[in-house]
Amino acid sequence: MRLLLVLTILLSTLSFGQPASPDPDGGMPDLDKFSPAQTDKSLDPCSDFFQYACGKWLKANPIPSDQAGWGTFNKLAIWNVAAIHKTLEQASAPSANRTPADQKAGDHYASCMDEAAINKAGITPLKPALDQIAALKDKSQLPALVASLQQSVRPANLNFIEAQYQGILFGIYNSPDFDDARVNIGTLDQSGMNMPSREFYLNDDQKSKEIRDKYVKHVAHMLELSGESKEQAASDASAILSMETALAKAAMDIVVRRDPKNVNHKMTTAEVQTLTPSFQWSKYFGALPAQVAKQYLVTSPDFFRGMDKLIASEPVEHWRGYLRYSLLHLSANSLSQPFVEENFDFYGRTLSGTKEIQPRWRRCSAYADIDLGDAVGQAYVARYFSPESKERMLLMVKTIKGALSADIDAADWMSPDTKKKAHIKLEAQVDKIAYPDRWQDYSSVDIKRNDYLGNMQRASRFELQRRLGEIGKPVDRYHWGMTPPTVNAYEDAQTNTINFPAGILQPPFFDAKLGDAVNYGAIGAVIGHEIIHGYDDQGRKFDADGNLRDWWTPKDSAAYDERDSCIADEYTQDVPEAGVKQNGKLSLGEDTADNGGVHIALSGLQSALKAQGKELDSPTEGGVTELQTFFLAYANVWCGENRPEAARTAVLTQGHSLNRYRVNNVVGNVADFAHAFGCKAGQPMARANACRVW
Ligand SMILES: [Zn+2]
């Protein structure tokens, strides 16, 4: 699935998380409201629209010391965490009338907040798993051990086309079969690297070398904290870097991985075994709570070949060190303060530039959401989401889909045959708004008030079991890949769905009190973005049923690629604030969605205004036109910036352009923008060779 944002704040700052001050008041910050008055009138909108629309906001909102970046959406995410926190504070107070969901969520939160008990216990709660690793005497025991450890850490989000899967050695999960999206197939995916992507191991520049040096020191510190001697820890750390580097070399490149054809390798269980003679899959599956399937999707056979070589060549003591560190890293946030701090020092300070960790109440609230999302989400939507918002969203989605439908009809580069199939796909695209129809039942997950690590492990095992239990079963198009309070949205080409959690349906993205120009510019462009994902360079390869099947005539396909290469070229650009160059082929899907999303949201606004007897050039109360308001509201949701370290990590590993470019590169391609602000041809925000796919 493809996301709207790089990562939600819950994951991006918390997976790099650590220690804190007590809850000051748990109060809810004010939500940012859109106002055209916040523009910087001393600047020319045609030379740098991002600065014009966001400069004042950026000045007034410096990045807080506990954040890797800060923008209007981060403020909403913090508001949502504060909202969750209020519900959790109530749910954590033992009382006879707690609902079963409140009991689970409340006790999970309470166990996390009991920092004194967590610190007192130290490494003890992790000892059973560490003892299992210490008992690894022969590499033939590796498959069962890996299966056991994978069940005791949080399963990563399924996002396998775009980003790498973070897990112990490799990833296992369910996903719709590329060739028959009605059925879930078991997927074996590359993973096992504890830095964000293979580039961190393979790039040769000075900064990358510096980060690797710090990584080795960090790994050694973690191992020492867990009880290893200084000498042992140092020697294990350098072996771990070399093993993870071997995995990185074998792993598929992030751009190659974007083409779904490149990850669609189905293999029988016997073929998987032949691929990796040193790893006995029967022992692995025997130790997992899942049936052995007849076939698996092996996203990257080369990765598994590399893994096999590594198993054959590395001595068993190196495997003990590697597994020990992987487990420590993926459990660090549920352990005592020294582990939390050391983990934050590398993943927060070094990789993101964050100065200090978020307050504990915020981290504990977010972790409850990650582990027991539907239990936390029920209380959240009951209190903070209004059904009227859903009605208005449904109407906007319908209007914007109508705009894409008209755009398809008008495309002079597409044949009638391909247009017909594009329409069928659009008709079949399901929109999901706010929260699931059915809530997950957590009654079988044992949540204890005095066992935080255990709670995380049991909730993680439950979720992995749920995923593995789906293998071979029909795909549920109505399952959600995000929790209700999440500030994000996604499109999933294989279920042909677009998904908008309740968490993003708040100001400044969505404001029931404000007019259509604001809402179409903000959440409307997000809706457009997700709809267009079904027609970007990845999404267009899937048909209406979610199958990987080419429905384009060769001529139309070539015309598409030519148009899209304009966008890839435009975004292959220097990003001075990140100190690296952006690869426009990596961000192509997101950039195509941003550009097309704005076009169809704007057409949607035009028809909404028409119904009210207004036009795009009509004046509004704010002293600007409807059209100007649309673009200002669009820029407003992207007001924000990252610390240089986080910007670098994002550009190297993620498919999303940084906020400044999500605004400026897009508006420069839209003639209506030049019209709105009177930009002359050749000015930076009125590109001579404007790109347009949708
Ligand atoms: Zn996206």
Residues whose N, C-alpha, C, O or C-beta is under 5 A from the ligand:
A	BS01	ZN	R2 L3 L4 E590 A593
